[in-house]
Amino acid sequence: MGTSSSSGTGSAPGTATPPGTTAGARALYAAGWLAAAAVALGVLVAVRWAPLAHTDRTIAGDLHQMARASPDWTQANRILTDWVWDPWTMRALLVVFVGWLVWRGVRILAAWVAATSVVGTLLQQGIKALLDRPRPVWPDPVDSAHYASFPSGHAMTATVAGGLALWVLAERGAPVVWRRVVAVLAVVSVLGVGCTRLYLGVHWLSDVLAGWLLGAAIVAAAVGLYTRLAAASATTPPDAEKPAGPANAD
């Protein structure tokens, strides 16, 4: 008696599930869990859950004292958060990636990346307006910020930009060395910008955590949906390039 193999659950005997279907499902599954965690955090913020509020206030107060005692380091944090890791800087980097994709003729993926960035920004602003959480208030602030506090726009935008950049490089088969460099820069930027927002006293810890969670959820959802749609379209990305050969190598 022979046995038939299948790479996916629910496939007919002897029928392989397209690789993109499984990968897309996993990404969407991760997006769901990340979004659920962000929603749970938002609910705790909305109901002013005492343990979370106490943790936020304690961490913010301790970091504010450190910032007041170290003006040089505080200035360095301001430069990083206002210029290097500013949301508009992150969006500008995504514009570069979108332009590169258009130049390579990969217009569907370019549009997908651009749309994901826009959706992330709209979601961020919508949640800010919905919860309207006040930022930390200090008698002697070291920095200032506008709009509502939850979630951190800096943390969320950096996560979306870094995640999409890494995905684009992997999707297009970029050299491993470049993917590793971008991965290091993305991790440093995502963690670094969150730390600067806390250190400068313009966000609560839960704001930054929510920004990270929501940013990761947006990227995972974008990757999952794109991968599933690509799998449904002949199991390859709808605008995939032909493998580079002697005649068409980059």
KAJOLIN-V590484 format. One record per pair of residues at least 12 apart in sequence whose ideal C-beta (glycine too) atoms are under 10 Angstrom apart, sorted by the first residue. I is the first residue (numbers start at 1). J is the second residue. D is the distance in whole Angstrom. If there is no record, write none. Layout:
I_J_D / I_J_D
This chain:
2_14_10 / 7_19_7 / 7_21_9 / 7_22_7 / 8_21_6 / 8_22_6 / 8_25_9 / 9_22_9 / 9_25_9 / 16_235_10 / 17_231_9 / 17_235_10 / 18_227_10 / 18_228_9 / 18_230_9 / 18_231_4 / 18_232_8 / 18_234_9 / 18_235_4 / 18_236_9 / 19_227_9 / 19_231_7 / 19_235_7 / 19_236_10 / 20_224_10 / 20_226_9 / 20_227_5 / 20_228_7 / 20_229_9 / 20_230_5 / 20_231_3 / 20_232_8 / 20_233_9 / 20_235_6 / 20_236_8 / 20_237_8 / 21_227_8 / 21_228_6 / 21_230_10 / 21_231_5 / 21_232_8 / 21_235_8 / 22_227_9 / 22_228_10 / 22_231_9 / 23_223_8 / 23_224_8 / 23_227_5 / 23_228_9 / 23_230_10 / 23_231_8 / 24_223_8 / 24_224_5 / 24_225_7 / 24_226_8 / 24_227_4 / 24_228_3 / 24_229_8 / 24_230_8 / 24_231_6 / 24_232_9 / 25_224_7 / 25_227_9 / 25_228_7 / 25_231_10 / 26_220_9 / 26_223_10 / 26_224_7 / 26_227_9 / 27_167_9 / 27_219_9 / 27_220_5 / 27_221_7 / 27_222_8 / 27_223_5 / 27_224_3 / 27_225_8 / 27_226_9 / 27_227_6 / 27_228_8 / 28_220_7 / 28_221_6 / 28_223_9 / 28_224_4 / 28_225_7 / 28_227_9 / 28_228_7 / 29_220_9 / 29_224_8 / 30_216_8 / 30_217_8 / 30_219_10 / 30_220_5 / 30_221_9 / 30_223_9 / 30_224_8 / 31_216_8 / 31_217_5 / 31_218_8 / 31_219_8 / 31_220_4 / 31_221_4 / 31_222_8 / 31_223_8 / 31_224_6 / 31_225_9 / 32_217_8 / 32_220_9 / 32_221_8 / 32_224_9 / 33_213_9 / 33_216_10 / 33_217_8 / 33_220_9 / 34_212_9 / 34_213_5 / 34_214_8 / 34_215_9 / 34_216_5 / 34_217_4 / 34_218_9 / 34_219_9 / 34_220_6 / 34_221_9 / 35_123_10 / 35_213_8 / 35_214_7 / 35_216_9 / 35_217_4 / 35_218_9 / 35_220_9 / 35_221_8 / 36_213_9 / 36_217_9 / 37_209_9 / 37_210_9 / 37_212_10 / 37_213_5 / 37_214_9 / 37_216_9 / 37_217_8 / 38_127_9 / 38_151_7 / 38_156_10 / 38_209_8 / 38_210_5 / 38_211_9 / 38_212_9 / 38_213_4 / 38_214_5 / 38_215_9 / 38_216_9 / 38_217_6 / 39_127_10 / 39_210_9 / 39_213_9 / 39_214_9 / 39_217_10 / 40_210_10 / 40_213_9 / 41_150_9 / 41_151_9 / 41_206_6 / 41_207_9 / 41_209_6 / 41_210_5 / 41_213_7 / 41_214_9 / 42_127_7 / 42_130_9 / 42_131_6 / 42_133_9 / 42_150_7 / 42_151_8 / 42_206_9 / 42_210_6 / 42_213_10 / 42_214_9 / 43_131_10 / 44_206_7 / 45_131_6 / 45_133_6 / 45_149_9 / 45_150_6 / 45_151_9 / 45_204_8 / 45_206_6 / 45_207_8 / 45_210_8 / 46_130_9 / 46_131_6 / 46_132_10 / 46_133_8 / 46_150_9 / 48_133_10 / 49_206_10 / 52_204_9 / 52_205_9 / 52_206_6 / 53_204_9 / 53_206_9 / 55_204_9 / 55_205_7 / 55_206_8 / 56_136_8 / 56_149_10 / 56_198_10 / 56_203_9 / 56_204_4 / 56_205_5 / 56_206_6 / 56_207_8 / 57_136_8 / 57_204_8 / 57_205_10 / 58_205_9 / 59_198_7 / 59_204_8 / 59_205_5 / 59_206_10 / 60_135_10 / 60_136_5 / 60_138_9 / 60_198_7 / 60_199_10 / 60_201_6 / 60_202_9 / 60_203_8 / 60_204_6 / 60_205_7 / 60_207_10 / 61_136_9 / 61_138_9 / 61_201_9 / 62_198_10 / 63_136_10 / 63_142_10 / 63_195_9 / 63_197_10 / 63_198_5 / 63_199_5 / 63_200_8 / 63_201_7 / 63_205_9 / 64_136_7 / 64_138_6 / 64_140_8 / 64_141_8 / 64_142_7 / 64_198_9 / 64_199_8 / 64_200_9 / 64_201_4 / 65_201_10 / 66_142_10 / 66_199_7 / 66_201_10 / 67_138_9 / 67_140_10 / 67_141_9 / 67_142_5 / 67_143_8 / 67_198_10 / 67_199_6 / 67_200_6 / 67_201_6 / 68_138_9 / 68_140_6 / 68_141_9 / 68_142_6 / 68_201_9 / 70_142_10 / 70_199_9 / 71_142_8 / 73_199_8 / 74_142_5 / 74_143_8 / 74_196_10 / 74_199_7 / 74_200_7 / 74_201_10 / 75_142_9 / 75_143_10 / 76_196_9 / 76_199_10 / 77_142_9 / 77_143_8 / 77_192_9 / 77_193_10 / 77_195_8 / 77_196_5 / 77_197_9 / 77_198_10 / 77_199_5 / 77_200_6 / 78_142_8 / 78_143_6 / 78_196_8 / 78_199_10 / 78_200_7 / 79_196_9 / 80_189_9 / 80_192_7 / 80_193_7 / 80_195_9 / 80_196_5 / 80_199_10 / 80_200_10 / 81_143_8 / 81_145_9 / 81_154_6 / 81_192_9 / 81_193_6 / 81_194_10 / 81_195_9 / 81_196_4 / 81_197_6 / 81_199_9 / 81_200_6 / 81_202_8 / 82_143_8 / 82_145_10 / 82_154_10 / 82_196_9 / 82_200_9 / 84_189_8 / 84_192_8 / 84_193_8 / 84_196_9 / 85_154_6 / 85_155_9 / 85_157_9 / 85_158_6 / 85_161_10 / 85_188_9 / 85_189_6 / 85_190_9 / 85_192_6 / 85_193_4 / 85_194_9 / 85_196_7 / 85_197_9 / 86_153_10 / 86_154_7 / 86_157_9 / 86_158_9 / 86_193_9 / 87_121_8 / 87_124_9 / 87_152_10 / 87_153_6 / 87_154_6 / 87_155_10 / 87_156_8 / 87_157_4 / 87_158_8 / 87_160_9 / 87_161_9 / 87_193_9 / 88_157_9 / 89_157_9 / 89_158_9 / 89_161_9 / 89_189_9 / 89_193_10 / 90_117_9 / 90_153_10 / 90_154_8 / 90_156_10 / 90_157_5 / 90_158_5 / 90_159_9 / 90_160_8 / 90_161_4 / 90_162_8 / 90_164_10 / 90_165_9 / 90_189_8 / 90_190_10 / 90_193_9 / 91_114_10 / 91_117_6 / 91_118_10 / 91_120_10 / 91_121_8 / 91_157_7 / 91_160_9 / 91_161_7 / 92_161_9 / 93_158_10 / 93_161_6 / 93_162_9 / 93_164_9 / 93_165_7 / 93_185_10 / 93_189_10 / 94_113_7 / 94_114_7 / 94_116_9 / 94_117_5 / 94_120_10 / 94_157_9 / 94_160_8 / 94_161_5 / 94_162_10 / 94_164_6 / 94_165_7 / 94_168_9 / 95_113_10 / 95_114_8 / 95_117_9 / 96_165_9 / 97_109_10 / 97_110_8 / 97_113_6 / 97_114_9 / 97_117_10 / 97_161_9 / 97_164_7 / 97_165_6 / 97_167_10 / 97_168_5 / 97_169_9 / 97_172_10 / 98_110_5 / 98_111_8 / 98_112_9 / 98_113_5 / 98_114_5 / 98_117_8 / 98_164_9 / 98_168_9 / 100_168_8 / 100_172_9 / 101_113_7 / 101_114_9 / 101_168_7 / 101_171_9 / 101_172_8 / 101_239_9 / 102_114_10 / 104_172_7 / 104_239_9 / 104_241_7 / 104_250_9 / 105_239_7 / 105_241_7 / 106_168_9 / 106_171_9 / 106_172_7 / 106_237_8 / 106_238_10 / 106_239_5 / 106_240_8 / 106_241_7 / 107_238_10 / 107_239_6 / 108_226_9 / 108_229_9 / 108_230_9 / 108_233_10 / 108_237_8 / 108_238_5 / 108_239_4 / 108_240_10 / 109_167_9 / 109_168_7 / 109_171_7 / 109_172_8 / 109_226_7 / 109_230_9 / 109_237_7 / 109_238_9 / 109_239_6 / 109_240_9 / 110_168_9 / 110_239_9 / 111_239_10 / 112_164_9 / 112_167_10 / 112_168_9 / 112_171_10 / 112_222_7 / 112_223_9 / 112_225_8 / 112_226_5 / 112_229_9 / 112_237_10 / 112_238_10 / 112_239_10 / 113_160_10 / 113_161_10 / 113_164_5 / 113_165_9 / 113_167_8 / 113_168_6 / 113_171_10 / 113_222_8 / 113_226_9 / 114_164_10 / 115_222_8 / 116_160_7 / 116_163_9 / 116_164_6 / 116_167_9 / 116_218_6 / 116_219_7 / 116_221_8 / 116_222_4 / 116_223_9 / 116_225_9 / 116_226_9 / 117_157_8 / 117_160_6 / 117_161_7 / 117_164_7 / 117_218_9 / 117_222_9 / 119_160_9 / 119_218_7 / 119_221_9 / 119_222_8 / 120_153_10 / 120_156_7 / 120_157_7 / 120_159_9 / 120_160_4 / 120_161_9 / 120_163_10 / 120_164_9 / 120_214_8 / 120_215_7 / 120_217_9 / 120_218_5 / 120_219_8 / 120_221_10 / 120_222_9 / 121_153_8 / 121_156_9 / 121_157_7 / 121_160_8 / 121_218_10 / 123_151_9 / 123_156_8 / 123_160_10 / 123_214_7 / 123_215_10 / 123_217_9 / 123_218_7 / 124_147_10 / 124_150_10 / 124_151_6 / 124_152_9 / 124_153_5 / 124_155_10 / 124_156_5 / 124_157_7 / 124_160_9 / 124_210_10 / 124_211_8 / 124_214_7 / 124_215_9 / 124_218_9 / 125_147_8 / 125_148_9 / 125_153_8 / 127_148_8 / 127_150_7 / 127_151_6 / 127_153_10 / 127_156_9 / 127_210_8 / 127_211_10 / 127_214_8 / 128_147_6 / 128_148_4 / 128_149_8 / 128_150_7 / 128_151_7 / 128_152_10 / 128_153_8 / 128_207_10 / 129_147_9 / 129_148_7 / 130_148_9 / 130_150_9 / 131_148_7 / 131_149_8 / 131_150_5 / 131_151_9 / 131_207_10 / 131_210_10 / 132_147_9 / 132_148_5 / 132_149_9 / 132_150_9 / 133_148_5 / 133_149_4 / 133_150_4 / 133_151_9 / 133_203_10 / 133_204_8 / 133_206_9 / 133_207_7 / 133_210_10 / 134_148_8 / 134_149_6 / 134_150_9 / 134_204_10 / 135_147_9 / 135_148_8 / 135_149_4 / 135_150_9 / 135_197_10 / 135_201_8 / 135_202_6 / 135_203_7 / 135_204_8 / 135_207_8 / 136_149_8 / 136_198_9 / 136_200_10 / 136_201_5 / 136_202_7 / 136_203_7 / 136_204_7 / 136_207_10 / 137_201_9 / 138_201_6 / 138_202_10 / 140_201_10 / 141_200_9 / 141_201_6 / 141_202_8 / 142_199_9 / 142_200_6 / 142_201_6 / 142_202_9 / 143_196_9 / 143_197_9 / 143_199_9 / 143_200_4 / 143_201_7 / 143_202_6 / 144_200_9 / 144_201_9 / 144_202_7 / 145_197_8 / 145_200_8 / 145_201_9 / 145_202_4 / 145_203_8 / 146_202_9 / 148_207_9 / 149_197_10 / 149_202_8 / 149_203_6 / 149_204_6 / 149_206_9 / 149_207_5 / 149_210_10 / 150_203_8 / 150_204_8 / 150_206_7 / 150_207_5 / 150_208_10 / 150_209_10 / 150_210_6 / 150_211_9 / 151_203_9 / 151_206_9 / 151_207_6 / 151_208_8 / 151_209_8 / 151_210_4 / 151_211_4 / 151_212_9 / 151_213_8 / 151_214_6 / 151_215_9 / 152_193_8 / 152_194_7 / 152_197_5 / 152_198_9 / 152_202_9 / 152_203_5 / 152_204_9 / 152_205_10 / 152_206_9 / 152_207_4 / 152_208_5 / 152_209_9 / 152_210_7 / 152_211_4 / 152_212_8 / 152_214_9 / 152_215_9 / 153_193_10 / 153_197_9 / 153_203_9 / 153_207_9 / 153_211_7 / 153_215_10 / 154_189_10 / 154_190_10 / 154_192_10 / 154_193_5 / 154_194_7 / 154_196_8 / 154_197_5 / 154_202_9 / 154_203_8 / 154_207_10 / 154_208_8 / 154_211_7 / 155_190_7 / 155_191_9 / 155_193_6 / 155_194_5 / 155_195_10 / 155_196_10 / 155_197_7 / 155_198_10 / 155_203_8 / 155_207_8 / 155_208_5 / 155_209_8 / 155_210_8 / 155_211_3 / 155_212_5 / 155_213_9 / 155_214_9 / 155_215_7 / 156_190_10 / 156_193_10 / 156_194_10 / 156_207_10 / 156_208_9 / 156_210_8 / 156_211_4 / 156_212_7 / 156_213_9 / 156_214_5 / 156_215_4 / 156_216_9 / 156_217_10 / 156_218_8 / 157_190_10 / 157_193_8 / 157_211_8 / 157_215_7 / 158_186_8 / 158_188_10 / 158_189_5 / 158_190_5 / 158_191_9 / 158_192_8 / 158_193_5 / 158_194_8 / 158_211_8 / 158_212_9 / 158_215_7 / 159_186_9 / 159_189_9 / 159_190_5 / 159_191_10 / 159_193_9 / 159_194_9 / 159_211_7 / 159_212_5 / 159_213_9 / 159_214_8 / 159_215_3 / 159_216_6 / 159_217_9 / 159_218_8 / 159_219_7 / 160_190_10 / 160_211_10 / 160_214_9 / 160_215_5 / 160_216_8 / 160_217_10 / 160_218_5 / 160_219_6 / 160_222_9 / 161_186_8 / 161_189_8 / 161_190_9 / 161_215_8 / 161_219_9 / 162_182_8 / 162_183_8 / 162_185_8 / 162_186_3 / 162_187_7 / 162_188_9 / 162_189_6 / 162_190_5 / 162_193_10 / 162_215_8 / 162_216_10 / 162_219_8 / 163_186_7 / 163_190_9 / 163_215_7 / 163_216_6 / 163_217_10 / 163_218_8 / 163_219_3 / 163_220_8 / 163_222_8 / 163_223_8 / 164_186_10 / 164_215_10 / 164_218_9 / 164_219_6 / 164_222_7 / 164_223_9 / 165_179_10 / 165_182_6 / 165_183_9 / 165_185_9 / 165_186_6 / 165_189_10 / 165_219_10 / 166_179_7 / 166_182_6 / 166_183_6 / 166_185_10 / 166_186_6 / 166_187_10 / 166_219_9 / 166_223_10 / 167_219_7 / 167_220_10 / 167_222_8 / 167_223_5 / 167_226_9 / 167_227_10 / 168_182_9 / 169_181_10 / 169_182_6 / 169_183_9 / 170_182_10 / 170_183_10 / 170_223_9 / 171_223_9 / 171_226_8 / 171_227_9 / 171_230_9 / 171_237_7 / 171_240_9 / 172_237_9 / 172_240_9 / 172_241_8 / 173_240_10 / 173_241_9 / 173_243_9 / 173_244_9 / 190_211_9 / 190_212_7 / 190_215_8 / 190_216_9 / 191_208_10 / 191_212_9 / 193_208_9 / 193_211_9 / 193_212_10 / 194_207_9 / 194_208_4 / 194_209_8 / 194_211_7 / 194_212_7 / 195_208_8 / 196_208_10 / 197_211_8 / 226_238_9
